[in-house]
Every structure is written in structure tokens, then in C-alpha cells.
Amino acid sequence: MSRGVEGRSLTSPQVIAAYTYCEAVTGQQARNFSYGMRLLPGPKRRAMHAIYALARRVDDIGDGDWDDARKAEQLLRTRGLLDELRAGEVDPDDTDPVKVALADACARFDIPIDAFDELIDGVEMDVRGAEYRTFEELRTYCRCVAGSIGRLSLGVFGCSDPKRGDEYADTLGLALQITNILRDVREDAANGRTYLPLEDLERFGCEAGFGGAAPAAGADFAGLVAFEVRRAQEFFDEGLRLLPMLDRRSRACVAAMSGIYHRLLERIAQDPTAVLRGRVSLPPWEKAYVAASGLVGGRAS
């Protein structure tokens, strides 16, 4: 649960400016998550913006144009930032707005900073060019890059059963990450990355990869997508057991974010080869509708 000071007024101009920066990053980059974050009360919303801003920084290091040595150096530097947060040694006048905002958020909420280390572990897998033979190997990666964000978020939301809540957050993260992997399968292939397990690719004759706008000859791409969609759906069903453990506004936030991804998964299931032709997405009005449904207690799907 929270530390009980989340309602404390923001008095430092530096902290206010830091949160404003993080909000801008979230608004520009978190096109799906931002709809859910808008449903949170101010202190929780600002803390989530700070969490997202650092997560975005870590992701950008992994996806950037630096060579691997420079990426490793920057990720190590980010671990040093986490050490400062753990030690409570961040100066409010620090010139890094993400660090300043997160330090304030950590003073208000029980944010498990160690989960950021897991996120960095996952990005380091990307930098090393890791491939995944089995789903269990992919699960480890997903836990790092997606489950970690769920656990960080629970530190802000609060949860009536933290142990089970962490487990459900991990599972919901799996559902969202598999949806991401399916959506980005061609874009990732263009960047030399394949996340779907090799055992699944072999099962459906898709070892040739996803470099074109149509499946390779002889590949059962529709079968592969249907298989992964069923797997993601099972994780959605399990992970959404988290919702009754949250307060109303936090529940609405999670319902909105997961609802948007669930609709995206449904779109992919309806037209599997669309992900080879371009990025599948939802229009803003539909995202807003899903978010509103979460606020009134429904689950739009």
C-alpha cells in the first residue's frame, strides 16, 4: 500500500517542472497507456508518468542507434540512477527531471525500484540479440520488460493482496507483451529481432521469418497467430483477476490499459496478415471509449 503521503502538496518548482516533463514524455510516447493513466487521481497519475518516463528512457537505449558498448554503458549509468533513488540521495535541484520526479514519487509511494533493474535486464537481452527457443525462455524476457512495469505500477496503485497482486500483474504483463510481439512482428524482423519462440515457428513452418508483406510459401502464419492469440487470451483472463484487488480509480486505469490491448489482440486475430502489412492500431475514439468503460466499471472488449 502507499506510504500515506500521496496527497501532500507539490511545493518545489523543480519537482513540479520534473513531473511536467514526465507527463509530456508520456503524452507523446505512451499512446495506449496514457488513456488509462488519465483516470488516476493527480498524485498517482504523476507517479505513473515518472515511472513511464524512466521506462521509456531504458527502452530508447536498447532501441537506439548507439553501438552495443555504448548501450551497455548507458544502461549501467541508469543502474547508478536507481542506486541513488534507493539511497534517497537525489538532490531536488538535479538537472535530470526524470530522476527528480521519481525521487518524489518514491517518497509518496512504495515503488519497488528493484523492478527497474529487471527492466534493464530485459533490455540487455535485446542488446545481446537474445533469441528464445521455448516459451519459458520468452516468459523470462516478458517478465523483465513487462511484468516489471506491472509491479512498479502496483507500488503506486496499492493492492489488497500484494503477493497475489504481483503474480497477476506479471501475468497481465505477459498478455500485453505477447500482443506487442504480434503487433510488431514485421518491424522487429526488420531490426533483426525475432521474439516468438523458435519451437512455435517450427511448429507452424514460419522459420523463414517475417520480412515481407505476406507469409513465406508453405508457412501457416494464420495458425501461428491464432496459437499465440489463444495463449495471450489465457493470460488476460488470469491477469485480470487483479482488478478486484485495486481501488476504483486504479482498477479503472488497469481495465482501460488492458482493454485497449485486448481489443488490439482481437483485431490481430481477425486479420492475422495485417501485422505483416503495417502496424495494427486502434483509433483514438475507440481508445477513449474503452477507457470510459473502465471508469464506469465495465470491460469493453
N, C-alpha and C positions, 0 to 999 in steps of 0.2 A: 504494500500500500504506500501511498505518498507520505512524505515527511510532515505534512500538515501545514506547510508554509506556502502552498501554491497560490494562495490568494494575496500574498504580500505584494505591495505596490512596487512598480518599477520606478526607481528614483534616480538611477545613474543614466545620464545621457549616453554614455558609452554602451551600456547594456541595451538601452532602447535601440540605438543605432545598429548594434550587433544583431538583435532579433529582426530588425527591419531588413537587413541584408539577407539573413537566412530565409525570411519569408519570400523575398524576391527570387532567390535561388529555387525555392520550392515551386513558386508560381510558374517559373519558366521551364523547369525540368520535370517536375512530378505531375505529369498531365493526368494520370489516373489517381494517384494517391491524394492529390490536393483537394479533390471533391469531398473525400471523407474527412480530411483534416479541418475543413471549414465548419464541420458540425461540432467541433470541440469547444469548450469554454476557453477564454483567452490564454490563461497560463498553460494549459495542456497543449493548446494549438501552437503556442510559441515554442514549447519544449520539443514538440514533434518537428517543427521547422528546423530547429537546431540539429536534431538527430539526422534528419534527412540531408541537411547541408553537408555534414561530415561524411555521411554515407556516399553522397554524390561525389565528393572530392576523392574518396578512395576508389570509386568506380572509374572516375575520369583518369586517375593514374593508370589503372590497368588497361583502359581502352585508348590511351593517348598514343602519341607518335614517338615518345622517347624510346631509346633502346632499353633492353631488359635491365642492364646495370643501373641506369638512371631511375627506372621504375622501382627497382628494389631499394634504392637509396631513399626515394620519396616515401615509400611505404614504411621503411624503418623510421624515417623522420615523423611520420604520423603516429607510429607507436610511441615515440617520445612525447608527443602531444597528449596521448592517453595517460602516460605516466604522470604528467603534470596535473591532469584532471583528477586522477586517483589520489594524488598527494594534496589536492586543494591548493596548488601553488600558482594559479593563474591570476595575473595582475589585471584588474578591470581596465587598465589603460593599454593592455596588449593590443598590438595592431592587427591581430588576426580575429576578425569578427566571429568566426565560427567557434573558435576556442572560447571567446568571452561569453557567447550565448550559451554554449554547452556548460560552462562552469556555473552559470547562474541556474540553468535547468537542473543540474546535478544537486545544487543546494536546495532545490524545491522538491525534487522527486528522487525516489530510489532507483535511479537509472543504472543498470548493470553494465558499467563501462567495459568490462572484460568482453562483452559480446562484440564490441568493435574489433577486438583482436581476432575474433573468429571471422568477421567480415574480411579483414586483411588477409587472413589465412586463405580464404576462398579466392581473393583476387590474386594472391601469389600463385595459386594453382593455374589461373589463367595465364599469368606471365610465364610460367614454366611450360605452357602448352599442354597441360594435362588432358588426357583422354580417359573415357570411362568405359571399361569393359562390361561392367554389370550395373544394374540399377542400384545396388547397395553402394557402389563407389560413387555414383551420381548423387545418391542421397546425402553422402557426407559433404559434397560440394554444396548442395542446396541448403543444407543445414547451416553452412558457413555464411552464404551470401544472402539467404532469405530468412531462415529461421532466426538468425541473429537479430534482424530488424524486428521481428515479432517479439522477441524477448526484450529488446530495448523499448519497444512501444508499451509493453505491459508495465514496465517500470514507471511510465507516465500515467497509463490508464488506471493502475491499481487492479487487483483481481481478488475475488473472494476465496480462491483456492490456487495460490501461486504455483505449487508443484504441478498440478494437473494443467493449469493455465499455460505454463511453459511448454508442456508437451503438445497441447492443442495449437499453440502459436507456431511451434515447429512444423506441425502437420499442415496447417494452413499455409505456411511459407512454402512447403513442398508443392501444394496445389498451384500457388501463384507462380512459382518458378518454372514448373513444367509448362504452364500456359505461356510464360515468356519464351521459353525454349522453342515451343512450337511456332509462336508468332514470328520469331527472329531467325528461323532455321536457315533461310537463304542468306540473310545479312551476315550471320555468323560464319556460314560457309565461305562467303567472300573474304572474310577476315582470317580464314584458315582454322576456324574452330568448329568442332562438332561436339555437341553436348549429349545428344541422345546416346544411350548405351549401345556399344557395339553388338551385344547379344540381341538387341531389338532390331538393329539394322540388318543383321544377318538373317534373322527370322523372317523379315519381310522383303528380302532381296534389295535392300537400299544401301548397300556398302559403297556404291559409287558416289554417294554424296548428293548435295543439293545445289549444284552450281548453275542450274538452268531454270527456265520458267515452266518446265514440265518435268515430270518424273523420268528417270532413266528407263530405258527399254527393259521390260521384264520386272520392274520394281512394283511392289504392291504398296505404293505410298499411302493410298487411302486407308489400307489396312493398318499400316504403321500409326497413322494419325488417330484412327479410331481406338487403337490399343492404348495409346498414350492419353487420349481424352478420358477413357474409362478409368485409367489409373488416377488422373488428376481429379476426376469427379469423386472417387472414393476418398481422396484426401480432403476435398472440400467438405464432404459430408461429415467426416470425422473432425476436422479442424473447427468447423462452425459450432461445435459443442462449447466452444469458448464463450460464445455470446452471452448466455445467462449468467456468467461469472463477472460480467462487467456492469458498470453503472450505465444509465440510459444514454448519455451523450457518447461515451466511449464505445458502447455497443453499436450505436448508430454509425460511428466512424468506421468501425471494423466491417459492419454489414455493407456500408457503401463501397469501401475499397474492394472487398472480396466480391461483392455483387457485380462490380464493373468487370473484374477479371473473369468471373463466371460467365457473364454474357459474351465476353471475348472468346472464351473457350467454346461456347455454343456456336458462335459464328464460324470458328475454325472447323468444328465438327460438321457443319452444314456444307462447307465447301473447302475440303482439305487442300486442294491445289492452289487456293488463293494465296497461301503463305509463300508460294514459290513465285507468284506474280508481283507481290508487293506487300507492304505491311498492312495487316488487318487491324482496324481500329474502330472505335465507336464514335459517333458524332457527339459534340458537346451537349446537345439537348438530351441525349439518351443517358449520358453520364449523370447529368443533373437530376434526371428522373429517378435513376437508381439511388442516388444519394438521398433524395427526398423520401423515397420509400423506406430507406434505412432509418431516417429520423422519426417517422411515424410508426416504426416497429415492424414494418414488413420487410420481405426479402424479394426484391424484383429480380426475376430471372427469365 
